[in-house]
Amino acid sequence: PTAAELLDAIAELLEKEVIDAVSGPVQHKVRVAANLARILQRESELGPQTIERERAVVTGLLDRSDDGTDLLTLRGELANRLRQSDPADERVTWAALVEITKGDLAIAKPGHAEWTGDA
C-alpha cells in the first residue's frame, strides 16, 4: 500500500472503531489523531503538485526561470520583493498568493480551498 492508503486506514480505524471505545479527553485526542492522519494523507496525495504549482507561481512573480533553487529560498526572495513592491503589482501578486494559499488549504482544510481572497 501507498503512504496515502496507510494513512487512510489509520484514520478510518480511529474514526470508526477507536473513537467510540474511548471517552472524554482521550476521545478528543483520537479525533485529533484521525484528523492529523487525514491531513498527512492529503499531503501525500496533493503535496507534490501543490509544491510544483507554488514553484511555478513564485518563479513567475520573480520573473525568473526555475533553475532548481529550493522553494524556501524562492519564498525569501519573494518576501524581499514584496517589501519593496510597486503598488501596480499588488493585484497580480495578491492573485498569485491566493492561488498558493488555496493549494495549502486543499491539504490542511478541505472545503475552504474555494476561498477567493476577496475581502
C-alpha positions as CSV (number, residue, x, y, z in Angstrom):
1,P,0.0,0.0,0.0
2,T,1.0,3.6,-0.5
3,A,1.6,6.1,2.3
4,A,-1.8,7.7,1.5
5,E,-3.6,4.3,1.7
6,L,-1.9,3.5,5.0
7,L,-2.9,6.9,6.5
8,D,-6.4,6.4,5.2
9,A,-6.6,3.0,7.0
10,I,-5.3,4.6,10.2
11,A,-7.8,7.4,10.1
12,E,-10.6,5.0,9.3
13,L,-9.7,2.8,12.3
14,L,-9.6,5.8,14.6
15,E,-12.8,7.3,13.3
16,K,-14.9,4.2,13.0
17,E,-13.7,2.0,15.9
18,V,-11.4,3.7,18.4
19,I,-13.4,6.9,18.9
20,D,-16.5,5.0,20.2
21,A,-14.3,2.8,22.5
22,V,-13.0,5.8,24.5
23,S,-14.4,8.8,26.1
24,G,-13.6,12.3,27.4
25,P,-10.2,13.8,26.8
26,V,-9.0,10.6,25.1
27,Q,-11.8,10.7,22.6
28,H,-10.8,14.3,21.7
29,K,-7.2,13.1,21.2
30,V,-8.3,10.2,19.0
31,R,-10.3,12.7,16.9
32,V,-7.3,15.0,16.6
33,A,-5.1,12.0,15.6
34,A,-7.6,10.9,12.9
35,N,-7.6,14.5,11.6
36,L,-3.8,14.6,11.5
37,A,-3.8,11.3,9.6
38,R,-6.2,12.8,7.1
39,I,-4.0,15.9,6.7
40,L,-0.9,13.7,6.1
41,Q,-2.9,11.6,3.7
42,R,-3.8,14.7,1.6
43,E,-0.2,16.0,1.9
44,S,1.0,12.7,0.5
45,E,-1.5,12.9,-2.4
46,L,-1.6,16.6,-3.1
47,G,1.7,17.9,-1.7
48,P,4.0,17.3,-4.7
49,Q,1.7,19.0,-7.2
50,T,1.0,21.8,-4.7
51,I,4.7,22.5,-4.3
52,E,5.3,22.4,-8.1
53,R,2.4,24.9,-8.6
54,E,3.8,27.2,-5.9
55,R,7.3,27.0,-7.5
56,A,5.7,28.0,-10.8
57,V,3.8,30.8,-9.3
58,V,6.7,32.2,-7.3
59,T,9.2,31.9,-10.1
60,G,6.7,33.7,-12.3
61,L,6.3,36.5,-9.8
62,L,10.1,36.8,-9.5
63,D,10.3,36.8,-13.3
64,R,12.9,34.1,-13.4
65,S,13.3,30.6,-14.7
66,D,13.1,27.6,-12.5
67,D,16.7,26.8,-12.0
68,G,16.2,24.4,-9.2
69,T,16.6,26.9,-6.4
70,D,14.9,25.5,-3.3
71,L,11.4,26.7,-2.5
72,L,12.4,28.2,0.8
73,T,14.9,30.4,-0.9
74,L,12.4,31.4,-3.5
75,R,9.9,32.3,-0.8
76,G,12.6,34.5,0.8
77,E,13.3,36.3,-2.5
78,L,9.6,36.9,-3.0
79,A,9.2,38.2,0.6
80,N,12.0,40.7,-0.1
81,R,10.4,41.7,-3.4
82,L,7.1,42.2,-1.7
83,R,8.6,44.5,0.9
84,Q,9.9,46.7,-2.0
85,S,6.7,46.3,-4.0
86,D,5.3,48.7,-6.5
87,P,1.6,49.1,-5.8
88,A,0.9,48.4,-9.5
89,D,2.0,44.8,-8.9
90,E,-0.4,44.3,-6.0
91,R,-3.3,42.7,-7.9
92,V,-1.1,40.2,-9.7
93,T,0.8,39.4,-6.5
94,W,-2.4,39.0,-4.5
95,A,-3.9,36.7,-7.0
96,A,-0.8,34.6,-7.0
97,L,-0.6,34.4,-3.2
98,V,-4.3,33.4,-3.1
99,E,-3.5,30.6,-5.6
100,I,-0.7,29.3,-3.3
101,T,-2.9,29.6,-0.2
102,K,-5.7,27.7,-1.9
103,G,-3.3,24.8,-2.6
104,D,-2.3,24.8,1.1
105,L,-6.0,24.9,2.2
106,A,-6.8,21.9,0.0
107,I,-4.4,19.9,2.1
108,A,-5.0,21.4,5.6
109,K,-8.6,22.3,5.5
110,P,-10.6,20.8,2.6
111,G,-13.8,22.7,1.7
112,H,-12.0,26.0,2.3
113,A,-10.0,25.8,-0.9
114,E,-12.7,27.7,-2.7
115,W,-11.7,30.8,-0.9
116,T,-11.3,33.7,-3.4
117,G,-9.2,36.0,-1.3
118,D,-11.8,38.8,-1.6
119,A,-12.1,41.0,1.4
